[in-house]
């Protein structure tokens, strides 16, 4: 489904003329004079440029649709904030910054997920071992002492484990039926 949206986006871009440098300079001068009407042409005329910047980061852990979205947001912000200077350089820096930030955020989220999954697994292992040893389920206080964590931290991990079970046992939804 994502590929369909991306393909449609590419087809729509085919109908938009890229800005030539002379036209862009004229539009930027108009924008500097306060003519807000030129923003749309500046944005549309640079969509293919920002697509190229974004595609350079394809395969780095973020879907290309998300990369394009981040690049387009950077384009909108650059046009909105532009006052003076080298527009193309500012645009390139803004797009690369936005795309790299999205990749970094995705990487950090993945690391956090992996750390939390490891904590859930350790808690489950220790809880099972203590239950066997004690002949009953360990209390929150006992688990906290054994794992050298606060009771609130143990509760948070338990909640994650419960949420994961609830999600995995939830009925699957067919996106085609939505």
SVG drawing of the C-alpha trace seen along z (x, -y; Angstrom):
<svg xmlns="http://www.w3.org/2000/svg" viewBox="-14 -44 38 68">
<polyline fill="none" stroke="black" stroke-width="0.4" points="0.0,0.0 2.9,-2.4 4.4,-1.7 1.1,-2.6 1.1,-6.0 4.7,-6.6 4.1,-5.6 1.1,-8.0 3.2,-10.7 5.9,-10.2 3.3,-10.3 1.9,-13.6 5.4,-15.0 5.7,-14.2 3.1,-16.9 5.0,-19.6 7.8,-21.6 11.0,-22.0 12.1,-25.5 14.8,-26.8 17.3,-29.0 16.1,-32.2 12.5,-31.6 13.5,-30.7 15.5,-33.9 12.6,-36.0 10.2,-34.2 12.6,-34.7 12.8,-38.4 9.0,-38.6 8.9,-36.7 11.4,-39.1 9.1,-41.9 6.2,-40.3 4.5,-38.6 3.1,-35.5 1.5,-34.2 4.8,-32.9 5.3,-30.4 3.2,-27.8 5.3,-27.8 8.5,-27.8 7.3,-24.7 5.9,-22.8 8.9,-23.7 11.3,-22.2 9.4,-19.0 11.6,-17.0 14.8,-18.4 13.8,-17.5 12.8,-14.1 16.3,-13.5 17.8,-14.6 15.4,-12.3 16.0,-9.3 19.7,-9.5 18.8,-8.2 16.6,-5.3 17.3,-2.0 18.5,-3.5 15.7,-2.3 13.0,-4.8 10.4,-4.1 10.9,-6.2 7.4,-7.7 8.4,-9.0 11.6,-10.4 9.7,-12.2 7.3,-13.6 10.1,-14.9 11.8,-16.4 8.6,-18.1 8.0,-19.6 11.6,-21.0 10.8,-22.5 7.6,-24.1 9.4,-25.5 12.4,-26.8 10.0,-28.6 8.0,-30.0 11.1,-31.3 13.2,-32.5 14.3,-36.1 17.6,-36.3 20.6,-34.2 21.3,-31.1 17.9,-29.4 19.1,-26.2 21.8,-25.7 19.4,-26.5 16.9,-24.1 19.4,-21.3 20.7,-21.8 17.1,-21.8 16.1,-18.7 19.2,-16.8 18.8,-17.9 15.2,-16.8 15.8,-13.4 18.8,-12.7 16.9,-13.6 14.1,-11.2 16.6,-8.4 18.2,-9.1 14.8,-9.2 13.8,-5.9 17.1,-4.4 16.7,-5.6 13.1,-4.3 14.4,-0.9 17.1,-0.9 14.6,-1.7 12.2,1.0 15.1,3.6 16.1,2.5 12.6,2.7 12.1,6.1 15.3,7.3 14.0,5.9 10.7,7.7 12.5,11.0 14.8,10.6 11.8,9.8 10.0,12.9 13.0,15.1 13.6,13.8 10.0,14.0 9.7,17.6 12.9,18.5 11.7,16.8 8.3,18.5 10.0,21.9 12.3,21.1 9.6,19.6 6.8,22.0 4.6,18.9 4.6,15.8 7.2,13.2 5.8,10.0 6.6,6.7 8.9,5.8 10.8,9.1 11.2,8.6 12.3,5.0 15.0,6.1 16.2,9.0 16.4,6.8 17.8,3.8 15.1,1.6 12.3,-0.5 8.9,0.9 7.6,-1.7 10.2,-0.5 9.1,3.1 5.4,2.0 6.3,0.3 8.0,3.4 5.1,5.5 2.7,3.1 4.9,3.4 4.7,7.1 1.0,7.1 0.5,4.6 2.6,6.8 0.5,9.8 -2.7,7.9 -1.5,6.6 -0.3,10.1 -3.6,11.7 -5.7,8.9 -7.7,10.0 -5.9,9.1 -7.6,6.4 -7.6,6.7 -6.7,3.2 -8.6,4.0 -11.8,4.1 -11.4,0.7"/>
</svg>
